[in-house]
Amino acid sequence: MTRRSFHQITSSSALAFGAQANSAMTIGLLGCGERGTTVGAIMARDDRVRFTGLCDIRVKNADSARGALRAATARHFQDYRELLNSNVDAVLIATPVYLHPEHFEAAVQAGKHIYCEKPMGVDVAGCLRVMAAAKKAAPTRVITIGLQNRYGPGYLKAEKMIQENVIGSIKMARSNWIASTGIGKRKRAAVPPEQEKLIYWHDWREYSGDFIVEQDVHGIDTLNWFLGGPPLKAHGTGGRIMRTYGDTLDHLNVTYTYPTGVQAVLTASQFGPNGYRVVSETFLGTEGVIETTRQTLWVYKNEKEQTLEKIPKNITENAAENFVARVIERRPENRAVTAAESTLTAILGRMAIEKKREVLWREML
């Protein structure tokens, strides 16, 4: 054993149990925008959590995050490598999507517990990079991905029902994400041209992966989860009707075919009247139907046998709180590979739309 390998092992042990030894879990936030601050604020509610490092290339972002994170004394970094070299136990990655593979890989190499926002990348190469890094992570680490449906009590209950064959064999599925994002109505603050894509990265495919990847991956992940893995192929259509900025689509329909022969349809739109929102997943079985949303779980057997359960808590809270609890209680998990598969499923749908034909999973890879 070399001195370097001995140091790596002892450092890993310290990271794994440092939160317990110090009775506090220290976190660094990488990407201090709206999403990172929102998720971080949930984690910071726990008195066992301290944010000791904030990393963003824009100082004002880090400064505005301090109050929400109760992090007045946290150090500010502009280089993510400096944050990862600090003594934080965990890192919350909430940077633009195209940076996720690089930042995730570096966080694994640094031996941190990781909460990384979805999706895992904008292209196949990025997803494969994440998968390779995830497989090298220490088994004691908690690696949670911001695909919050996986932690929602309604979704977990639905998973159990499907496993117990409550609705029989699933024969068809659907994911809807129809919600206005203010296309054609939202005003943008003027920014220097060289910062335009950096700040409004959601609207550019090379930085976001398009909205099927950045947004619809939530429902796609639920389809993969309940149907046992990624699909074999996809066929889809989509376009731009209202969007005049950037190069991403604003509506789409994709049909995925899974190894069991089940077909699942994704329907998504980012235009429509403000306030109208249909975000749900439906699974049609031989003996009933399960419909999941972030707020409800509807189980339909027949007209007289159906239940509608309301879910009181925001599933982002479920995911963030679960991460903190797992790190402190030493209950490791590693969700990165399945998250990368769901991201690849979204990319498969995007490719089918682009090519205007059926695309096979193996062709995409």
Secondary structure as GFF3:
##gff-version 3
##sequence-region A 1 365
A	DSSP	alpha_helix	3	21	.	.	.	ID=ss1
A	DSSP	beta_strand	25	30	.	.	.	ID=ss2
A	DSSP	alpha_helix	34	44	.	.	.	ID=ss3
A	DSSP	beta_strand	49	55	.	.	.	ID=ss4
A	DSSP	alpha_helix	59	69	.	.	.	ID=ss5
A	DSSP	beta_strand	75	77	.	.	.	ID=ss6
A	DSSP	alpha_helix	80	84	.	.	.	ID=ss7
A	DSSP	beta_strand	90	93	.	.	.	ID=ss8
A	DSSP	three_ten_helix	97	99	.	.	.	ID=ss9
A	DSSP	alpha_helix	100	109	.	.	.	ID=ss10
A	DSSP	beta_strand	113	116	.	.	.	ID=ss11
A	DSSP	alpha_helix	124	134	.	.	.	ID=ss12
A	DSSP	beta_strand	142	145	.	.	.	ID=ss13
A	DSSP	three_ten_helix	148	151	.	.	.	ID=ss14
A	DSSP	alpha_helix	153	163	.	.	.	ID=ss15
A	DSSP	beta_strand	170	179	.	.	.	ID=ss16
A	DSSP	three_ten_helix	193	195	.	.	.	ID=ss17
A	DSSP	alpha_helix	196	199	.	.	.	ID=ss18
A	DSSP	three_ten_helix	201	203	.	.	.	ID=ss19
A	DSSP	alpha_helix	205	208	.	.	.	ID=ss20
A	DSSP	alpha_helix	211	214	.	.	.	ID=ss21
A	DSSP	alpha_helix	217	227	.	.	.	ID=ss22
A	DSSP	beta_strand	233	239	.	.	.	ID=ss23
A	DSSP	beta_strand	251	257	.	.	.	ID=ss24
A	DSSP	beta_strand	263	269	.	.	.	ID=ss25
A	DSSP	beta_strand	277	285	.	.	.	ID=ss26
A	DSSP	beta_strand	289	292	.	.	.	ID=ss27
A	DSSP	beta_strand	296	302	.	.	.	ID=ss28
A	DSSP	beta_strand	305	310	.	.	.	ID=ss29
A	DSSP	alpha_helix	315	329	.	.	.	ID=ss30
A	DSSP	beta_strand	333	334	.	.	.	ID=ss31
A	DSSP	alpha_helix	336	355	.	.	.	ID=ss32
A	DSSP	beta_strand	359	360	.	.	.	ID=ss33
A	DSSP	alpha_helix	361	364	.	.	.	ID=ss34
###
